[in-house]
Amino acid sequence: MPLPVITACGGISPAGRTSDHNAFSRLVFEALDGAGKRRVLDSLAALTGTAEGNEALLEGTLIRRLEGNLFEAGVLAAHLNATAASPLEVEVRDMDLPDEIPEGWEVRQLDNRRKRLAIRAGAPLLLPSRRPGRVQSAGQLPGGFDPAALYPSRNHPRALQLAVYGASDALGSLGLDWDSLHARLACDEIAVYASNGMGQLDDAGFGGMMNFPARGKRTSSKQCPLGFGGMSADFINAYVLGTAGATGGMLGACATFLYNLQKGVQDIRSGRRRLVMVGTAEAPLVPEVIEGYRAMGALGEDEALLKLDPHRDTPDYRRACRPFGYNCGFTIAESAQFIILMDDELALETGADILGAVPDVFVHADGPKKSISAPGIGNYLTLGRAAALARQLVGVKGLAEHSFVHAHGTGTPQNRVTESHVLNETARAFNIPEWPVAAIKCYLGHSIGSAGGDQLAAALGTFATGLLPGIFTLDEVARDVHDEQLSFSREHRHLDAPMAALLNSKGFGGNNATAVVLSPEKSLEMIARRHGDKSVTQWRKKVETTRETVAQREQQVLAGLEKPRYLFGEGVLDGEDMEVRDDAIRLDGWEREVRLRHDPDFDEYV
Protein backbone atom coordinates (compact mmCIF):
# COMPACT_ATOMS: atom_id res chain seq x y z
CA MET A 1 0.00 0.00 0.00
CA PRO A 2 1.37 3.46 -0.88
CA LEU A 3 2.18 5.74 2.05
CA PRO A 4 0.83 9.31 1.66
CA VAL A 5 3.78 11.61 2.36
CA ILE A 6 3.72 15.40 2.77
CA THR A 7 6.08 16.98 0.24
CA ALA A 8 5.07 20.65 0.54
CA CYS A 9 3.19 22.91 2.94
CA GLY A 10 2.18 26.50 2.30
CA GLY A 11 -0.37 29.13 3.08
CA ILE A 12 -1.01 32.21 5.16
CA SER A 13 -2.27 32.69 8.72
CA PRO A 14 -2.19 35.39 11.40
CA ALA A 15 1.38 34.21 12.11
CA GLY A 16 2.53 34.87 8.54
CA ARG A 17 3.56 32.78 5.55
CA THR A 18 3.43 29.03 6.17
CA SER A 19 6.16 27.73 3.85
CA ASP A 20 9.62 26.95 5.22
CA HIS A 21 8.09 27.00 8.73
CA ASN A 22 7.90 30.80 8.76
CA ALA A 23 4.53 30.98 10.52
CA PHE A 24 5.52 28.27 12.97
CA SER A 25 8.66 30.21 13.86
CA ARG A 26 6.47 33.20 14.73
CA LEU A 27 4.58 31.02 17.24
CA VAL A 28 7.78 30.03 19.05
CA PHE A 29 9.57 33.36 18.49
CA GLU A 30 10.68 33.64 22.13
CA ALA A 31 12.46 30.27 21.96
CA LEU A 32 14.50 31.09 18.84
CA ASP A 33 18.10 32.24 18.73
CA GLY A 34 19.11 35.58 17.26
CA ALA A 35 19.35 34.29 13.70
CA GLY A 36 15.96 32.59 13.96
CA LYS A 37 14.31 35.76 15.24
CA ARG A 38 15.90 37.82 12.48
CA ARG A 39 14.52 35.38 9.90
CA VAL A 40 10.99 35.73 11.30
CA LEU A 41 11.19 39.52 11.19
CA ASP A 42 12.58 39.52 7.65
CA SER A 43 9.78 37.21 6.55
CA LEU A 44 7.12 39.47 8.06
CA ALA A 45 8.75 42.55 6.53
CA ALA A 46 8.66 40.97 3.06
CA LEU A 47 5.07 39.84 3.55
CA THR A 48 3.77 43.21 4.68
CA GLY A 49 5.90 45.39 2.42
CA THR A 50 7.81 46.93 5.32
CA ALA A 51 11.25 48.30 4.55
CA GLU A 52 12.91 46.99 7.71
CA GLY A 53 12.18 43.96 9.83
CA ASN A 54 11.96 44.92 13.50
CA GLU A 55 10.03 43.65 16.49
CA ALA A 56 7.31 46.23 15.97
CA LEU A 57 6.09 43.93 13.20
CA LEU A 58 5.14 41.34 15.81
CA GLU A 59 2.33 43.61 17.01
CA GLY A 60 0.65 43.31 13.61
CA THR A 61 0.30 39.53 13.77
CA LEU A 62 -1.65 36.89 15.70
CA ILE A 63 -4.81 37.72 17.67
CA ARG A 64 -5.32 41.46 18.10
CA ARG A 65 -7.99 44.14 18.01
CA LEU A 66 -10.29 43.64 15.06
CA GLU A 67 -10.21 46.13 12.23
CA GLY A 68 -13.52 47.29 10.79
CA ASN A 69 -16.04 45.22 12.77
CA LEU A 70 -18.87 47.74 12.37
CA PHE A 71 -22.62 47.43 11.98
CA GLU A 72 -25.29 49.77 10.67
CA ALA A 73 -27.09 51.08 13.73
CA GLY A 74 -30.44 51.64 11.98
CA VAL A 75 -31.78 48.12 12.36
CA LEU A 76 -35.43 49.26 12.47
CA ALA A 77 -35.47 50.08 8.75
CA ALA A 78 -36.54 46.51 8.01
CA HIS A 79 -39.77 47.06 9.97
CA LEU A 80 -40.68 50.70 9.40
CA ASN A 81 -40.61 53.34 6.70
CA ALA A 82 -37.37 55.28 6.23
CA THR A 83 -38.63 58.48 7.85
CA ALA A 84 -41.32 59.36 10.39
CA ALA A 85 -43.71 61.79 8.68
CA SER A 86 -46.07 61.53 11.65
CA PRO A 87 -45.79 60.11 15.16
CA LEU A 88 -45.42 56.34 15.23
CA GLU A 89 -46.00 53.78 17.93
CA VAL A 90 -44.94 50.20 17.35
CA GLU A 91 -44.13 47.03 19.26
CA VAL A 92 -40.58 45.74 18.64
CA ARG A 93 -38.24 43.06 19.87
CA ASP A 94 -35.37 44.07 22.13
CA MET A 95 -32.90 42.77 19.56
CA ASP A 96 -34.28 45.14 16.89
CA LEU A 97 -33.35 48.27 18.81
CA PRO A 98 -30.01 49.99 18.26
CA ASP A 99 -27.60 50.20 21.18
CA GLU A 100 -27.95 53.97 21.32
CA ILE A 101 -31.52 55.26 21.39
CA PRO A 102 -31.73 58.45 19.26
CA GLU A 103 -33.42 61.67 20.24
CA GLY A 104 -37.15 61.54 19.60
CA TRP A 105 -37.55 57.86 20.53
CA GLU A 106 -39.35 56.78 23.71
CA VAL A 107 -39.04 53.15 24.80
CA ARG A 108 -41.23 51.29 27.31
CA GLN A 109 -40.55 47.70 28.36
CA LEU A 110 -43.45 45.26 27.76
CA ASP A 111 -41.84 42.00 28.86
CA ASN A 112 -38.39 40.43 28.87
CA ARG A 113 -38.24 40.33 25.05
CA ARG A 114 -40.44 43.15 23.72
CA LYS A 115 -40.70 46.94 23.98
CA ARG A 116 -43.22 49.60 22.99
CA LEU A 117 -41.49 52.22 20.85
CA ALA A 118 -42.94 55.70 20.30
CA ILE A 119 -41.27 57.90 17.66
CA ARG A 120 -42.02 61.60 17.32
CA ALA A 121 -42.70 63.12 13.90
CA GLY A 122 -39.45 64.07 12.16
CA ALA A 123 -37.29 61.73 14.27
CA PRO A 124 -34.94 59.45 12.31
CA LEU A 125 -35.81 55.81 11.68
CA LEU A 126 -32.50 54.87 10.04
CA LEU A 127 -29.44 56.20 11.78
CA PRO A 128 -26.48 57.24 9.60
CA SER A 129 -24.04 56.36 12.38
CA ARG A 130 -22.32 53.00 12.79
CA ARG A 131 -21.59 51.01 15.92
CA PRO A 132 -18.83 48.54 16.78
CA GLY A 133 -19.63 44.92 17.42
CA ARG A 134 -19.48 43.43 20.90
CA VAL A 135 -16.57 41.25 19.81
CA GLN A 136 -13.45 43.25 18.99
CA SER A 137 -10.74 40.59 18.78
CA ALA A 138 -9.81 38.29 15.90
CA GLY A 139 -6.93 36.35 14.41
CA GLN A 140 -6.11 38.57 11.43
CA LEU A 141 -3.52 38.18 8.70
CA PRO A 142 -0.41 40.30 9.34
CA GLY A 143 -1.20 44.01 9.12
CA GLY A 144 -0.33 45.41 5.71
CA PHE A 145 -0.60 42.10 3.87
CA ASP A 146 -3.12 42.30 1.02
CA PRO A 147 -3.48 39.19 -1.16
CA ALA A 148 -5.70 41.07 -3.61
CA ALA A 149 -2.79 43.32 -4.58
CA LEU A 150 -0.52 40.42 -5.54
CA TYR A 151 -2.41 39.17 -8.63
CA PRO A 152 -5.32 40.29 -10.87
CA SER A 153 -7.92 39.50 -8.21
CA ARG A 154 -10.69 41.62 -9.74
CA ASN A 155 -13.83 40.93 -7.68
CA HIS A 156 -12.72 37.74 -5.95
CA PRO A 157 -14.01 37.09 -2.43
CA ARG A 158 -11.25 37.21 0.17
CA ALA A 159 -11.25 33.44 0.76
CA LEU A 160 -10.48 32.85 -2.93
CA GLN A 161 -7.68 35.41 -2.78
CA LEU A 162 -6.24 33.45 0.14
CA ALA A 163 -6.66 30.18 -1.75
CA VAL A 164 -4.65 31.48 -4.71
CA TYR A 165 -1.93 32.73 -2.38
CA GLY A 166 -1.88 29.62 -0.18
CA ALA A 167 -1.85 27.10 -3.02
CA SER A 168 0.88 29.07 -4.78
CA ASP A 169 2.95 29.12 -1.60
CA ALA A 170 2.62 25.35 -1.24
CA LEU A 171 3.53 24.80 -4.88
CA GLY A 172 6.56 27.06 -4.56
CA SER A 173 7.73 25.19 -1.47
CA LEU A 174 7.63 21.89 -3.36
CA GLY A 175 10.98 22.67 -4.98
CA LEU A 176 10.05 20.79 -8.17
CA ASP A 177 9.06 22.10 -11.57
CA TRP A 178 5.31 21.63 -11.91
CA ASP A 179 5.51 21.12 -15.68
CA SER A 180 7.99 18.28 -15.19
CA LEU A 181 5.47 16.49 -12.99
CA HIS A 182 3.00 16.66 -15.90
CA ALA A 183 5.41 14.51 -17.84
CA ARG A 184 5.28 11.82 -15.16
CA LEU A 185 1.58 11.84 -14.41
CA ALA A 186 -1.66 11.51 -16.28
CA CYS A 187 -4.27 14.06 -15.27
CA ASP A 188 -6.40 11.39 -13.55
CA GLU A 189 -3.47 10.66 -11.20
CA ILE A 190 -3.77 14.17 -9.73
CA ALA A 191 -6.49 15.53 -7.45
CA VAL A 192 -7.34 18.74 -5.62
CA TYR A 193 -9.52 18.69 -2.50
CA ALA A 194 -10.07 22.20 -1.16
CA SER A 195 -12.96 24.12 0.38
CA ASN A 196 -13.96 26.06 3.48
CA GLY A 197 -16.51 25.67 6.21
CA MET A 198 -18.39 28.95 5.75
CA GLY A 199 -18.34 29.63 2.02
CA GLN A 200 -17.54 33.12 0.76
CA LEU A 201 -19.72 35.43 2.85
CA ASP A 202 -18.17 38.82 2.17
CA ASP A 203 -19.67 41.31 -0.29
CA ALA A 204 -17.93 39.72 -3.29
CA GLY A 205 -19.60 36.36 -2.56
CA PHE A 206 -22.78 35.08 -0.99
CA GLY A 207 -22.83 37.92 1.54
CA GLY A 208 -23.26 40.56 -1.14
CA MET A 209 -25.68 38.42 -3.12
CA MET A 210 -27.96 38.16 -0.09
CA ASN A 211 -27.85 41.73 1.19
CA PHE A 212 -27.14 43.96 -1.81
CA PRO A 213 -30.80 44.23 -2.87
CA ALA A 214 -31.80 45.37 0.63
CA ARG A 215 -28.95 47.89 0.62
CA GLY A 216 -29.98 49.32 -2.74
CA LYS A 217 -26.96 47.88 -4.55
CA ARG A 218 -26.86 45.89 -7.77
CA THR A 219 -26.18 42.16 -7.50
CA SER A 220 -23.36 41.11 -9.84
CA SER A 221 -23.11 37.98 -11.95
CA LYS A 222 -20.08 36.83 -9.95
CA GLN A 223 -21.39 36.85 -6.40
CA CYS A 224 -23.45 33.68 -6.69
CA PRO A 225 -20.91 31.36 -8.39
CA LEU A 226 -17.91 32.67 -6.43
CA GLY A 227 -19.72 32.18 -3.12
CA PHE A 228 -19.75 28.37 -3.22
CA GLY A 229 -17.76 26.61 -0.50
CA GLY A 230 -15.94 24.40 -2.99
CA MET A 231 -14.80 27.27 -5.19
CA SER A 232 -11.27 27.10 -3.72
CA ALA A 233 -10.65 23.80 -5.51
CA ASP A 234 -12.08 25.20 -8.73
CA PHE A 235 -9.74 28.21 -8.66
CA ILE A 236 -6.72 26.04 -7.92
CA ASN A 237 -7.49 23.62 -10.75
CA ALA A 238 -8.17 26.35 -13.28
CA TYR A 239 -5.70 29.10 -12.38
CA VAL A 240 -2.92 27.73 -10.18
CA LEU A 241 -2.20 24.14 -11.24
CA GLY A 242 -4.01 23.95 -14.56
CA THR A 243 -5.18 20.41 -13.85
CA ALA A 244 -8.14 18.39 -15.10
CA GLY A 245 -7.92 15.62 -12.51
CA ALA A 246 -10.20 14.66 -9.65
CA THR A 247 -11.58 17.56 -7.67
CA GLY A 248 -13.91 18.35 -4.81
CA GLY A 249 -14.26 19.84 -1.39
CA MET A 250 -15.64 18.40 1.81
CA LEU A 251 -17.56 20.57 4.26
CA GLY A 252 -17.31 19.63 7.91
CA ALA A 253 -17.48 22.82 9.96
CA CYS A 254 -14.31 23.08 12.06
CA ALA A 255 -13.08 19.68 10.79
CA THR A 256 -13.17 20.69 7.11
CA PHE A 257 -9.40 20.61 6.54
CA LEU A 258 -9.11 17.13 8.02
CA TYR A 259 -12.09 15.95 5.94
CA ASN A 260 -10.26 17.07 2.78
CA LEU A 261 -7.08 15.49 4.09
CA GLN A 262 -8.90 12.18 4.55
CA LYS A 263 -10.00 12.30 0.91
CA GLY A 264 -6.43 12.83 -0.24
CA VAL A 265 -5.03 10.13 2.00
CA GLN A 266 -7.64 7.60 0.85
CA ASP A 267 -6.96 8.41 -2.80
CA ILE A 268 -3.24 7.82 -2.44
CA ARG A 269 -3.53 4.70 -0.28
CA SER A 270 -5.90 3.16 -2.83
CA GLY A 271 -3.57 3.94 -5.73
CA ARG A 272 -6.20 6.06 -7.49
CA ARG A 273 -4.02 9.19 -7.29
CA ARG A 274 -0.31 9.80 -7.00
CA LEU A 275 -0.36 13.51 -6.17
CA VAL A 276 -3.04 15.42 -4.27
CA MET A 277 -3.24 19.04 -3.17
CA VAL A 278 -5.29 19.37 0.01
CA GLY A 279 -6.34 22.55 1.72
CA THR A 280 -8.81 25.11 2.96
CA ALA A 281 -9.14 28.88 2.71
CA GLU A 282 -11.37 30.53 5.30
CA ALA A 283 -12.13 34.26 5.54
CA PRO A 284 -14.90 34.66 8.14
CA LEU A 285 -13.98 38.10 9.48
CA VAL A 286 -17.26 39.55 8.28
CA PRO A 287 -19.33 41.51 10.82
CA GLU A 288 -22.47 39.49 10.17
CA VAL A 289 -20.62 36.19 10.59
CA ILE A 290 -19.00 37.34 13.80
CA GLU A 291 -22.36 38.48 15.10
CA GLY A 292 -23.84 35.09 14.24
CA TYR A 293 -21.27 33.23 16.31
CA ARG A 294 -21.62 35.78 19.08
CA ALA A 295 -25.38 35.25 19.17
CA MET A 296 -24.69 31.53 19.73
CA GLY A 297 -22.66 32.42 22.79
CA ALA A 298 -19.57 30.93 21.15
CA LEU A 299 -17.29 34.00 20.97
CA GLY A 300 -15.41 35.78 23.73
CA GLU A 301 -17.06 39.20 23.99
CA ASP A 302 -15.21 42.25 25.28
CA GLU A 303 -17.40 42.45 28.36
CA ALA A 304 -16.65 38.81 29.26
CA LEU A 305 -12.92 39.32 28.68
CA LEU A 306 -12.93 42.17 31.17
CA LYS A 307 -14.51 39.89 33.77
CA LEU A 308 -11.59 37.47 33.32
CA ASP A 309 -9.18 40.32 34.04
CA PRO A 310 -10.95 42.54 36.61
CA HIS A 311 -7.75 44.51 37.19
CA ARG A 312 -7.84 45.84 33.58
CA ASP A 313 -9.78 48.77 32.15
CA THR A 314 -9.66 47.48 28.57
CA PRO A 315 -9.81 43.91 27.21
CA ASP A 316 -6.51 42.09 26.64
CA TYR A 317 -7.11 41.19 23.01
CA ARG A 318 -3.81 39.34 22.71
CA ARG A 319 -5.04 36.90 25.35
CA ALA A 320 -8.61 36.62 24.10
CA CYS A 321 -8.32 32.87 23.47
CA ARG A 322 -7.40 30.81 26.55
CA PRO A 323 -7.62 27.07 25.85
CA PHE A 324 -7.96 24.84 28.93
CA GLY A 325 -7.79 27.82 31.27
CA TYR A 326 -10.52 30.06 32.62
CA ASN A 327 -12.05 31.40 29.42
CA CYS A 328 -15.18 32.85 27.88
CA GLY A 329 -15.34 31.84 24.20
CA PHE A 330 -13.33 31.32 21.06
CA THR A 331 -11.73 33.96 18.86
CA ILE A 332 -12.56 33.82 15.16
CA ALA A 333 -9.73 33.97 12.60
CA GLU A 334 -8.84 33.80 8.93
CA SER A 335 -6.33 31.39 7.40
CA ALA A 336 -5.49 29.40 4.26
CA GLN A 337 -3.44 26.21 4.50
CA PHE A 338 -2.42 23.81 1.73
CA ILE A 339 -0.24 20.74 1.48
CA ILE A 340 0.87 18.49 -1.37
CA LEU A 341 0.65 14.74 -0.78
CA MET A 342 2.48 12.19 -2.92
CA ASP A 343 2.68 8.46 -2.77
CA ASP A 344 6.00 7.36 -1.33
CA GLU A 345 7.25 5.94 -4.64
CA LEU A 346 6.68 9.20 -6.53
CA ALA A 347 8.43 11.15 -3.78
CA LEU A 348 11.46 8.86 -4.05
CA GLU A 349 11.49 9.06 -7.85
CA THR A 350 11.30 12.86 -8.03
CA GLY A 351 13.47 13.68 -5.03
CA ALA A 352 10.63 15.56 -3.36
CA ASP A 353 11.33 16.47 0.23
CA ILE A 354 9.47 14.38 2.80
CA LEU A 355 8.17 16.60 5.59
CA GLY A 356 6.13 13.84 7.19
CA ALA A 357 3.44 11.32 6.37
CA VAL A 358 -0.28 10.95 7.04
CA PRO A 359 -1.16 7.25 7.29
CA ASP A 360 -4.83 7.88 8.07
CA VAL A 361 -7.51 10.34 9.16
CA PHE A 362 -10.47 9.13 11.22
CA VAL A 363 -13.90 10.75 11.05
CA HIS A 364 -16.98 10.05 13.19
CA ALA A 365 -20.31 11.73 13.85
CA ASP A 366 -21.73 12.12 17.35
CA GLY A 367 -24.89 10.16 16.73
CA PRO A 368 -28.10 11.15 18.57
CA LYS A 369 -27.74 14.41 20.47
CA LYS A 370 -29.90 17.00 22.20
CA SER A 371 -28.26 20.02 20.56
CA ILE A 372 -26.74 19.97 17.08
CA SER A 373 -23.98 22.36 18.19
CA ALA A 374 -23.04 20.44 21.36
CA PRO A 375 -20.14 17.94 21.45
CA GLY A 376 -20.85 14.22 21.68
CA ILE A 377 -19.29 10.77 21.48
CA GLY A 378 -17.74 10.91 18.01
CA ASN A 379 -14.44 12.39 19.16
CA TYR A 380 -13.77 9.44 21.47
CA LEU A 381 -13.97 7.18 18.41
CA THR A 382 -11.72 9.31 16.19
CA LEU A 383 -9.05 9.87 18.84
CA GLY A 384 -9.09 6.27 20.06
CA ARG A 385 -8.68 4.91 16.54
CA ALA A 386 -5.91 7.40 15.81
CA ALA A 387 -4.05 6.46 18.99
CA ALA A 388 -4.35 2.77 18.11
CA LEU A 389 -2.86 3.35 14.65
CA ALA A 390 -0.07 5.49 16.09
CA ARG A 391 0.75 2.70 18.57
CA GLN A 392 0.85 0.19 15.72
CA LEU A 393 3.27 2.33 13.71
CA VAL A 394 5.57 3.83 16.36
CA GLY A 395 5.16 1.22 19.10
CA VAL A 396 3.90 1.37 22.67
CA LYS A 397 6.93 3.34 23.85
CA GLY A 398 6.81 5.64 20.84
CA LEU A 399 3.21 6.56 21.55
CA ALA A 400 3.78 6.98 25.30
CA GLU A 401 7.03 8.96 25.11
CA HIS A 402 7.42 10.39 21.59
CA SER A 403 3.98 11.58 20.52
CA PHE A 404 2.03 14.76 21.14
CA VAL A 405 -1.46 16.13 20.52
CA HIS A 406 -2.66 19.27 18.80
CA ALA A 407 -5.94 19.81 20.59
CA HIS A 408 -8.85 21.57 18.94
CA GLY A 409 -8.57 23.85 21.99
CA THR A 410 -11.12 26.50 21.08
CA GLY A 411 -10.99 28.49 24.31
CA THR A 412 -14.63 27.94 25.31
CA PRO A 413 -15.72 26.71 28.76
CA GLN A 414 -17.48 23.74 27.18
CA ASN A 415 -14.55 22.69 25.03
CA ARG A 416 -12.04 22.74 27.87
CA VAL A 417 -14.15 20.16 29.73
CA THR A 418 -15.29 17.90 26.90
CA GLU A 419 -12.09 17.75 24.86
CA SER A 420 -9.84 17.36 27.89
CA HIS A 421 -11.98 14.38 28.94
CA VAL A 422 -11.57 12.79 25.50
CA LEU A 423 -7.80 13.34 25.56
CA ASN A 424 -7.41 12.22 29.15
CA GLU A 425 -9.45 9.04 28.75
CA THR A 426 -7.56 8.12 25.59
CA ALA A 427 -4.24 8.70 27.34
CA ARG A 428 -5.41 6.54 30.24
CA ALA A 429 -6.52 3.73 27.93
CA PHE A 430 -3.15 3.70 26.11
CA ASN A 431 -1.03 4.14 29.27
CA ILE A 432 0.34 7.53 28.27
CA PRO A 433 1.39 9.12 31.56
CA GLU A 434 1.94 12.76 30.48
CA TRP A 435 0.71 13.41 26.98
CA PRO A 436 2.02 16.78 25.70
CA VAL A 437 -0.88 18.91 24.50
CA ALA A 438 -0.58 21.99 22.28
CA ALA A 439 -3.43 24.42 21.57
CA ILE A 440 -2.28 26.96 18.99
CA LYS A 441 -5.61 28.78 18.78
CA CYS A 442 -4.28 30.83 21.69
CA TYR A 443 -1.99 32.45 19.06
CA LEU A 444 -3.99 32.24 15.85
CA GLY A 445 -7.61 32.11 16.87
CA HIS A 446 -10.10 29.69 15.35
CA SER A 447 -10.05 29.73 11.56
CA ILE A 448 -13.10 27.41 11.32
CA GLY A 449 -12.47 25.13 8.31
CA SER A 450 -8.74 25.89 8.19
CA ALA A 451 -8.12 25.06 11.86
CA GLY A 452 -6.81 21.56 11.11
CA GLY A 453 -4.44 23.02 8.53
CA ASP A 454 -3.08 25.46 11.11
CA GLN A 455 -2.47 22.48 13.40
CA LEU A 456 -0.78 20.42 10.67
CA ALA A 457 1.59 23.24 9.73
CA ALA A 458 2.53 23.62 13.40
CA ALA A 459 3.08 19.87 13.80
CA LEU A 460 5.49 19.88 10.86
CA GLY A 461 7.33 22.75 12.53
CA THR A 462 7.68 20.71 15.71
CA PHE A 463 9.08 17.77 13.74
CA ALA A 464 11.61 20.10 12.10
CA THR A 465 12.75 21.87 15.28
CA GLY A 466 11.69 19.75 18.25
CA LEU A 467 9.84 22.77 19.68
CA LEU A 468 6.24 22.42 20.83
CA PRO A 469 4.46 25.79 21.20
CA GLY A 470 3.28 26.55 24.70
CA ILE A 471 -0.23 27.70 25.56
CA PHE A 472 0.94 31.20 26.43
CA THR A 473 -2.49 32.39 27.63
CA LEU A 474 -2.71 29.58 30.19
CA ASP A 475 -2.18 31.21 33.57
CA GLU A 476 -3.58 28.13 35.27
CA VAL A 477 -5.41 25.02 34.17
CA ALA A 478 -9.12 25.38 34.97
CA ARG A 479 -10.35 23.16 37.81
CA ASP A 480 -12.89 21.41 35.58
CA VAL A 481 -10.26 20.32 33.05
CA HIS A 482 -9.41 16.60 33.07
CA ASP A 483 -5.61 16.54 33.09
CA GLU A 484 -4.46 13.52 35.13
CA GLN A 485 -2.75 12.00 32.06
CA LEU A 486 -2.10 15.22 30.15
CA SER A 487 0.76 17.70 30.12
CA PHE A 488 -0.09 21.36 29.55
CA SER A 489 2.62 23.99 29.45
CA ARG A 490 2.54 27.75 29.24
CA GLU A 491 6.13 27.78 27.99
CA HIS A 492 7.53 26.42 24.75
CA ARG A 493 9.25 23.10 25.30
CA HIS A 494 11.68 20.80 23.52
CA LEU A 495 10.38 17.32 22.80
CA ASP A 496 12.66 14.30 22.73
CA ALA A 497 12.66 12.94 19.17
CA PRO A 498 8.93 13.37 18.40
CA MET A 499 7.67 10.60 16.14
CA ALA A 500 3.91 11.13 15.84
CA ALA A 501 1.35 13.87 16.22
CA LEU A 502 -2.39 13.52 16.59
CA LEU A 503 -4.39 16.45 15.21
CA ASN A 504 -7.84 16.77 16.72
CA SER A 505 -10.88 18.64 15.39
CA LYS A 506 -14.35 18.96 16.92
CA GLY A 507 -16.84 20.77 14.72
CA PHE A 508 -20.39 22.05 15.14
CA GLY A 509 -22.94 19.46 14.10
CA GLY A 510 -20.91 16.49 15.24
CA ASN A 511 -18.03 16.74 12.74
CA ASN A 512 -15.16 15.00 14.55
CA ALA A 513 -11.83 14.14 12.96
CA THR A 514 -8.40 13.05 14.17
CA ALA A 515 -5.37 12.68 11.90
CA VAL A 516 -2.17 10.78 12.56
CA VAL A 517 0.95 12.57 11.27
CA LEU A 518 4.37 10.90 11.34
CA SER A 519 7.74 12.63 11.55
CA PRO A 520 10.07 12.68 8.52
CA GLU A 521 12.42 10.25 10.27
CA LYS A 522 9.69 7.76 11.04
CA SER A 523 8.26 8.14 7.55
CA LEU A 524 11.63 7.37 5.94
CA GLU A 525 12.09 4.39 8.23
CA MET A 526 8.80 2.95 7.00
CA ILE A 527 9.57 3.79 3.37
CA ALA A 528 12.93 2.00 3.64
CA ARG A 529 11.17 -1.15 4.79
CA ARG A 530 8.94 -1.05 1.72
CA HIS A 531 11.38 0.12 -0.95
CA GLY A 532 14.77 -0.80 0.50
CA ASP A 533 17.66 1.23 1.88
CA LYS A 534 19.12 1.70 -1.60
CA SER A 535 16.08 3.60 -2.81
CA VAL A 536 16.22 5.90 0.22
CA THR A 537 19.94 6.47 -0.30
CA GLN A 538 19.31 7.48 -3.90
CA TRP A 539 16.50 9.77 -2.74
CA ARG A 540 18.81 11.49 -0.26
CA LYS A 541 21.07 12.51 -3.15
CA LYS A 542 18.15 13.84 -5.21
CA VAL A 543 16.55 15.74 -2.35
CA GLU A 544 19.67 17.85 -1.85
CA THR A 545 18.91 19.54 -5.18
CA THR A 546 15.26 19.98 -4.17
CA ARG A 547 16.23 21.61 -0.90
CA GLU A 548 18.64 23.94 -2.66
CA THR A 549 15.81 24.99 -4.97
CA VAL A 550 13.52 25.59 -1.99
CA ALA A 551 16.22 27.68 -0.28
CA GLN A 552 16.71 29.78 -3.42
CA ARG A 553 12.97 30.27 -3.70
CA GLU A 554 12.85 31.41 -0.07
CA GLN A 555 15.38 34.12 -0.84
CA GLN A 556 13.28 35.23 -3.80
CA VAL A 557 10.21 35.51 -1.58
CA LEU A 558 12.10 37.45 1.09
CA ALA A 559 13.28 39.83 -1.61
CA GLY A 560 9.68 40.39 -2.72
CA LEU A 561 10.33 38.90 -6.16
CA GLU A 562 7.73 36.11 -6.15
CA LYS A 563 4.03 36.57 -6.80
CA PRO A 564 1.21 34.03 -6.55
CA ARG A 565 0.87 31.71 -9.51
CA TYR A 566 -2.26 32.80 -11.35
CA LEU A 567 -2.68 31.57 -14.93
CA PHE A 568 -5.96 33.15 -15.97
CA GLY A 569 -6.77 32.39 -19.63
CA GLU A 570 -3.58 30.37 -20.19
CA GLY A 571 -3.58 26.87 -21.65
CA VAL A 572 -7.34 26.80 -22.20
CA LEU A 573 -8.50 23.51 -23.77
CA ASP A 574 -11.71 22.63 -25.59
CA GLY A 575 -13.04 19.62 -27.44
CA GLU A 576 -10.69 20.20 -30.36
CA ASP A 577 -7.63 19.87 -28.11
CA MET A 578 -8.11 16.25 -27.18
CA GLU A 579 -8.32 12.83 -28.77
CA VAL A 580 -10.92 10.35 -27.49
CA ARG A 581 -10.45 6.65 -28.18
CA ASP A 582 -12.11 3.61 -26.64
CA ASP A 583 -8.95 2.77 -24.68
CA ALA A 584 -7.53 6.21 -23.81
CA ILE A 585 -8.09 9.96 -23.85
CA ARG A 586 -5.22 12.25 -24.82
CA LEU A 587 -5.10 15.91 -23.76
CA ASP A 588 -2.88 18.52 -25.38
CA GLY A 589 -0.12 19.53 -23.00
CA TRP A 590 -0.09 16.21 -21.15
CA GLU A 591 2.41 13.57 -22.18
CA ARG A 592 0.58 10.78 -20.35
CA GLU A 593 -2.79 9.64 -21.62
CA VAL A 594 -5.77 8.85 -19.43
CA ARG A 595 -6.10 5.10 -19.83
CA LEU A 596 -9.62 3.67 -20.00
CA ARG A 597 -8.77 0.47 -18.19
CA HIS A 598 -10.71 -2.70 -17.50
CA ASP A 599 -11.83 -2.67 -13.84
CA PRO A 600 -11.48 -6.19 -12.36
CA ASP A 601 -13.51 -5.24 -9.27
CA PHE A 602 -16.68 -5.63 -11.33
CA ASP A 603 -15.85 -8.96 -13.00
CA GLU A 604 -17.99 -10.95 -10.58
CA TYR A 605 -21.03 -8.85 -11.51
CA VAL A 606 -20.70 -9.22 -15.28
Buried (B, 14 or more C-beta within 10 A) or exposed (E): EBBBBBBBBBBBBBBBBBBBBBBBBBBBBEBBEEEBBEBBBBBBBBBBEBEEBEEEBBEBBBBBBBEEBEBBBBBBEEEBEEEBEEEBEEEBEEEBBBEEEBEBBEEEEEEEEEBEBBBEEEBBBBBEEEBBBBBBBBBBBBBEBEBBEBBEBEBBBBBBBBBBBBBBBBBBBBBBEBEEBBEBBBBBBBBBBBBBBBBBBBBBBBBBBBEBEEEEEEEBEBBBEBBBBBBBBBBBBBBBBBBBBBBBBBBBBBBBBBBBBBBBBBBBBEEEBBBBBBBBBBBBBBBBBBBBBBEEBBBBBBEBBBEBEEEEEEBBBBBBBBBBBBBBBBBBBBBBBBBBBBBBBBBBBBBBBBBBBBBBBBBBBBEEBEEEBEBBBBBBBBBBBBBBBBBEBBBEEBBBBBBBBBBBBBBBBBBBBBBBBBBBBBBBBBEBEBBBBBBBBBBBBBBBBBBBBBBBBBBBBBBBBEBBBBBBBBBEBBEEBBBEBBBBBBEBBEBEEBBBBBBBBBBBBBBBBBBBBBBBBBBBBBBBEBBEEEBBEBBEEBBEEBEEBBEEBBEEBBEEEBEBBBEEEEEEEEEEEBEEEEEBBBBEEBEBBBEEEEEEEEEEEE
